[in-house]
Amino acid sequence: MQPARDGLPGHAGHRVDRFCVLVRDLAVNDPAWLIDFLRWLRVEGNLRTAPLVAAAEFTAARRGMQDPDQLVTTVVDAVLQRADEPGELVAYWTSRYGKSIPKGMKKGIARAVIRLYDEYSLSKYARGEGQRVVLPGVADLPRQHPRRRIRRKLRSPRRRAGPKDPGCSPR
């Protein structure tokens, strides 16, 4: 191997490709271990990019396979821990595999969006500065739109005028 400029063997592209090959292999041969490992990487290891890339590669490796246990959905939901990460995952997927996003990934993103999006996260991350995929666009991805649940979370309690409201009694 040729030493890279930073003194490590190989170059960054080669390391990423090797990581992706390993993740795809484990996604098929030992998915349960990989899911636990990715959850550990994201939560206890405090890594962001590697688990997101691994979740996308996990999804790619399991494309076309039966997924009765919803492993893709589980791994995607497990690695998404901040409100800007669904957009980063979608941006990585579309740059590598095109615009067609698999159903399991959409379901995992929907679960994460429902869990992560609130007033604070929207005010902090929804600016779209330098992002390829912004938060409102991510909320529109899944077929089972989580927008209604998000709107309910964000909506301030409003009183609806109805027949039981004394201010709206017909005269």
C-alpha positions in Angstrom: 0.0 0.0 0.0 1.0 3.5 -0.7 1.2 5.7 2.4 -1.2 8.6 2.2 -0.1 12.2 2.9 -1.5 11.9 6.4 0.7 8.9 7.1 -2.1 6.4 7.1 -2.2 3.6 4.5 -4.5 4.3 1.5 -6.5 7.4 0.9 -9.9 8.7 2.2 -11.9 7.4 -0.8 -10.4 3.9 -0.4 -11.2 3.8 3.3 -14.8 4.9 2.7 -15.2 2.3 0.0 -13.7 -0.4 2.2 -16.1 0.6 5.0 -19.0 0.4 2.6 -18.0 -3.1 1.4 -17.7 -4.3 5.0 -21.1 -2.8 6.0 -22.8 -4.4 2.9 -21.3 -7.8 3.8 -22.5 -7.6 7.4 -25.9 -6.3 6.4 -26.5 -9.6 4.6 -24.6 -12.1 6.8 -25.1 -10.7 10.3 -27.6 -7.8 10.4 -28.4 -8.1 14.1 -24.8 -7.5 15.1 -24.5 -4.6 12.7 -27.6 -2.9 14.0 -26.3 -3.1 17.5 -22.9 -1.8 16.4 -24.4 1.1 14.5 -26.6 2.1 17.4 -23.4 2.0 19.6 -21.4 4.0 17.1 -24.1 6.7 17.0 -25.1 6.9 20.7 -22.1 5.9 22.8 -19.3 6.4 20.2 -20.7 9.9 19.3 -20.0 9.4 15.6 -22.3 11.0 13.1 -21.2 10.4 9.6 -20.1 6.8 9.7 -23.5 5.5 11.1 -25.4 7.5 8.5 -23.3 6.2 5.7 -23.6 2.7 7.1 -27.4 3.0 7.4 -27.5 3.9 3.7 -25.2 1.1 2.7 -27.2 -1.3 4.9 -30.3 -0.3 3.0 -28.5 -0.7 -0.4 -27.3 -4.2 0.6 -30.8 -5.3 1.6 -32.6 -3.9 -1.4 -34.6 -6.6 -3.1 -34.5 -8.9 0.0 -37.5 -9.7 2.1 -37.6 -7.7 5.2 -40.3 -9.0 7.5 -38.6 -7.8 10.6 -38.2 -4.3 9.2 -34.4 -4.3 9.8 -33.9 -1.4 7.4 -36.5 0.7 9.1 -34.9 -0.1 12.5 -31.4 0.7 11.5 -32.4 4.0 9.9 -34.4 5.1 12.9 -31.6 4.0 15.3 -28.9 6.1 13.7 -30.9 9.3 13.2 -30.5 11.3 16.5 -30.6 14.9 15.4 -33.2 16.8 13.4 -30.7 17.6 10.5 -29.6 14.0 10.1 -32.6 12.8 8.0 -31.7 15.4 5.4 -28.0 14.3 5.5 -29.0 10.7 5.0 -31.3 11.5 2.1 -28.6 13.7 0.5 -26.0 10.8 0.8 -28.5 8.3 -0.6 -29.5 10.5 -3.6 -25.9 11.4 -4.4 -24.9 7.7 -4.4 -27.9 5.8 -5.6 -30.3 8.3 -7.2 -33.6 9.7 -6.2 -35.5 6.5 -5.7 -35.5 5.9 -1.9 -36.5 2.4 -0.7 -39.6 2.0 1.3 -37.8 0.7 4.4 -35.6 3.8 4.5 -38.7 6.1 4.1 -40.4 4.4 7.1 -37.3 4.7 9.2 -37.0 8.4 8.3 -40.7 8.9 9.1 -40.2 7.4 12.5 -37.2 9.6 13.2 -38.9 12.7 11.9 -41.9 12.1 14.2 -39.5 11.6 17.1 -37.1 14.5 16.3 -39.0 17.3 14.8 -40.3 19.9 17.2 -40.4 23.7 17.5 -36.8 23.9 18.7 -35.3 21.6 16.0 -37.2 23.4 13.3 -36.0 26.8 14.4 -32.4 25.5 14.7 -32.1 23.3 11.6 -34.8 24.4 9.1 -32.8 27.3 7.8 -31.5 25.3 4.8 -28.1 27.1 4.7 -25.7 24.9 2.8 -28.0 21.9 3.0 -28.9 19.9 -0.1 -32.1 18.5 1.5 -33.9 20.7 4.0 -36.2 19.6 6.9 -39.6 20.4 5.2 -38.5 18.4 2.2 -37.6 15.4 4.4 -41.1 15.5 6.0 -42.6 15.1 2.6 -40.7 12.0 1.6 -42.6 9.1 3.2 -45.8 7.8 1.7 -47.4 7.8 5.2 -46.9 11.5 5.7 -45.9 12.4 9.2 -46.7 16.0 8.5 -50.0 15.8 10.3 -48.4 14.5 13.5 -45.6 17.2 13.2 -48.2 19.9 12.7 -50.1 18.7 15.7 -46.9 18.8 17.8 -46.1 22.3 16.5 -49.6 23.8 16.6 -50.4 25.9 19.5 -53.6 25.0 21.3 -56.4 26.8 19.6 -60.0 27.0 20.6 -62.4 26.2 17.9 -65.7 28.0 17.8 -68.5 25.4 17.8 -72.0 25.0 19.0 -71.0 24.4 22.6 -69.0 27.7 22.7 -71.2 30.4 24.2 -69.6 33.0 22.0 -70.9 31.4 18.9 -74.5 30.7 19.9 -76.9 31.4 17.0 -79.4 34.2 17.7 
